[in-house]
C-alpha cells in the first residue's frame, strides 16, 4: 500500500510539473478532476489536490475567467474542509485558507471588509507557527506582495518570505522538478522587477532555466523582454 502511494505521488508530481512548464492548463485541470473522482483520498492525495487547485484558481483569476475561478474555488474550499477533518497539517490549513480567502476577495472585493483581516491573520499565523514550512512562507509573501502598501503590503517583505521559501525548498531537496519552486523563483523575479532591479530579475530568470531549460515562456518571452530593459 505504501509503495502504491509513493508511485502515485511521483506520477502526480511529474504530471503537475510537466503541465506547469508547458503552460498546459487543460492538463492541469484534468489532473484536478481526476483526483476529485477518487474515493477515500489519502492525506497525500488531498494535499496534491489542494496544491493543484491553488495554482489553477490563481491562473483562472489571472485570465479574468471569474466564473471558472469561482467554480473551482468552491470545490477547493470543500476539499480544504475535508482535509481539515482528516487532521491535516494545521499550518497548511491556515495557509490554504488564507489563499482561498484572498481569491474570494479578488472575486468579490466587497467581502474584503469581512474576511480581509482574517486572510492576513491566517497567513501570519501559519508562518509564525511553522517558519520552516515553505508554503506558509509563500502565502505570507503573496499577501505582502499583492496587498496595497496603504494597507500594510510590502514588496520587500514579500521578497524576504519568498527567499525563505526558496532556501527551505532547496534545503529539503524540493527544488528539482517542482512547479511550486519554479513559481517561487518567478515571484522573486517579479518582486525585483517591481523594484526596478532588472539585473536581479535576469539572475532569477537564468536560475529558472538552469533548473528547467525547457521552460519556454521564461526562455522565449520573459528573458528577451528583460534584456531590452537592461539595454
C-alpha positions in Angstrom: 0.0 0.0 0.0 2.8 2.4 0.9 4.6 1.6 -2.3 1.5 2.2 -4.4 1.0 5.5 -2.7 4.6 6.5 -3.4 4.3 5.6 -7.0 1.1 7.5 -7.3 2.6 10.6 -5.7 5.7 10.5 -8.0 3.4 10.2 -11.1 1.1 13.0 -9.9 4.1 15.3 -9.1 5.6 14.7 -12.5 2.3 15.4 -14.3 1.8 18.7 -12.5 5.4 19.8 -13.2 5.0 19.0 -17.0 1.7 20.9 -17.2 3.3 23.9 -15.4 6.4 24.2 -17.6 4.3 23.6 -20.8 1.7 26.1 -19.6 -0.8 23.3 -20.3 -3.8 24.4 -18.3 -6.1 21.8 -19.7 -3.8 19.0 -18.4 -3.7 20.8 -15.1 -7.5 20.9 -14.9 -7.7 17.3 -16.0 -5.4 16.3 -13.1 -7.7 18.1 -10.6 -10.8 16.5 -11.9 -9.1 13.0 -11.9 -8.1 13.3 -8.3 -11.5 14.5 -7.3 -13.1 11.4 -8.7 -11.1 9.1 -6.4 -13.0 8.0 -3.4 -11.3 7.8 0.1 -8.4 10.0 -0.9 -5.3 9.7 1.2 -3.9 12.7 3.0 -1.1 12.9 0.4 -3.7 12.9 -2.4 -5.6 15.7 -0.6 -2.5 17.8 -0.4 -1.7 17.3 -4.0 -5.3 18.2 -4.9 -5.1 21.4 -2.8 -1.8 22.4 -4.4 -3.3 21.9 -7.9 -6.4 23.9 -7.0 -4.4 26.7 -5.5 -2.4 27.1 -8.8 -5.4 26.6 -11.0 -7.6 29.2 -9.4 -4.7 31.7 -9.5 -4.4 31.1 -13.2 -8.1 31.5 -13.8 -8.1 34.8 -12.0 -5.1 36.0 -14.0 -7.1 35.2 -17.2 -10.1 37.0 -15.7 -12.1 33.9 -16.1 -14.0 34.6 -12.9 -16.8 32.0 -13.4 -14.2 29.2 -13.7 -12.3 30.6 -10.8 -15.4 30.7 -8.6 -16.4 27.2 -9.6 -13.0 25.7 -8.7 -12.7 27.8 -5.6 -16.0 26.5 -4.2 -14.7 22.9 -4.7 -11.3 23.9 -3.2 -12.9 25.2 0.0 -14.9 21.9 0.3 -11.7 19.9 -0.3 -9.9 22.0 2.4 -12.7 21.3 4.8 -12.3 17.6 4.2 -8.5 17.9 4.6 -9.0 19.6 8.0 -11.4 16.8 9.1 -8.7 14.3 8.1 -6.4 16.0 10.7 -4.2 17.6 8.0 -1.3 20.0 8.9 -2.6 22.9 10.9 -0.1 25.2 9.2 -1.1 24.1 5.7 -4.8 24.5 6.6 -4.1 28.1 7.7 -2.0 28.9 4.6 -4.5 27.4 2.2 -7.4 29.1 3.9 -5.6 32.4 3.7 -5.0 31.8 -0.1 -8.6 30.9 -0.7 -9.8 34.0 1.2 -7.5 36.1 -1.0 -9.1 34.5 -4.1 -12.5 35.2 -2.7 -11.7 38.9 -2.2 -10.3 39.1 -5.7 -13.6 37.8 -7.0 -15.8 39.8 -4.6 -13.9 42.9 -3.4 -16.8 43.9 -1.1 -16.1 40.9 1.1 -12.7 42.3 2.0 -14.2 44.1 5.0 -15.5 40.8 6.3 -12.6 38.4 5.6 -9.6 40.6 4.8 -8.1 40.8 8.2 -8.8 37.1 8.7 -6.9 36.4 5.5 -3.9 38.3 6.7 -4.0 36.9 10.2 -4.1 33.3 8.9 -1.0 33.9 6.7 0.9 35.4 9.6 -0.1 32.6 12.0 0.9 29.9 9.6 4.3 31.5 9.1 4.8 32.1 12.8 3.7 28.6 13.9 5.9 26.8 11.4 8.6 29.0 9.8 10.2 26.1 8.1 7.1 25.3 6.0 7.8 26.7 2.6 4.1 27.0 1.7 3.5 29.2 4.8 6.3 31.4 3.6 4.9 31.6 0.1 1.4 32.5 1.2 2.7 35.2 3.6 4.8 36.5 0.7 1.8 36.6 -1.6 -0.2 38.6 1.0 2.6 41.1 1.3 3.1 41.3 -2.4 -0.5 41.8 -3.5 -1.7 43.9 -0.5 -1.6 47.6 -1.3 1.1 49.5 0.6 -1.5 51.7 2.3 -3.0 48.6 3.9 0.4 47.3 5.0 1.7 45.4 2.0 5.4 45.4 1.2 7.2 44.1 -1.8 10.4 44.0 0.3 8.7 41.9 3.0 7.3 39.6 0.3 10.7 39.2 -1.1 12.1 38.1 2.2 9.4 35.5 2.6 10.0 34.2 -1.0 13.7 34.0 -0.3 13.0 31.9 2.8 10.7 29.6 0.8 13.4 29.3 -1.8 16.0 28.3 0.8 13.7 25.9 2.6 12.8 24.1 -0.6 16.5 23.8 -1.6 17.5 22.6 1.9 14.7 20.0 1.9 15.5 18.7 -1.6 12.3 20.1 -3.1 13.9 22.2 -5.8 14.0 19.7 -8.6 11.1 19.1 -10.9 8.8 21.1 -8.6 6.4 23.6 -10.1 5.9 25.4 -6.9 9.7 26.0 -6.6 9.8 27.5 -10.1 6.9 29.7 -9.2 8.7 31.0 -6.1 11.6 31.9 -8.4 9.2 33.7 -10.8 7.7 35.6 -7.9 11.2 36.7 -6.8 11.9 37.9 -10.3 8.6 39.8 -10.3 9.5 41.4 -6.9 12.8 42.6 -8.2 11.1 43.9 -11.3 8.8 45.9 -9.1 11.9 47.4 -7.5 13.4 48.2 -10.9 16.4 45.8 -10.3 16.5 44.2 -13.7 19.9 42.6 -13.1 18.4 40.6 -10.3 15.4 39.8 -12.5 17.8 38.4 -15.0 19.6 36.4 -12.3 16.4 34.7 -11.3 15.3 34.0 -14.9 18.7 32.4 -15.5 18.3 30.3 -12.3 15.0 29.1 -13.5 16.5 28.0 -16.9 19.3 26.2 -15.1 16.6 24.2 -13.2 14.4 23.7 -16.3 15.9 24.6 -19.7 12.7 23.7 -21.5 10.6 26.4 -19.7 9.9 28.1 -23.0 7.8 31.0 -21.5 10.8 32.2 -19.5 13.4 31.4 -22.2 11.5 32.9 -25.2 9.3 35.6 -23.7 10.4 36.8 -20.3 14.2 36.9 -20.8 14.1 38.7 -24.2 11.8 41.4 -22.6 14.1 41.8 -19.6 17.2 42.1 -21.8 15.6 45.1 -23.5 15.1 46.7 -20.1 18.8 46.2 -19.4 20.0 47.9 -22.6 
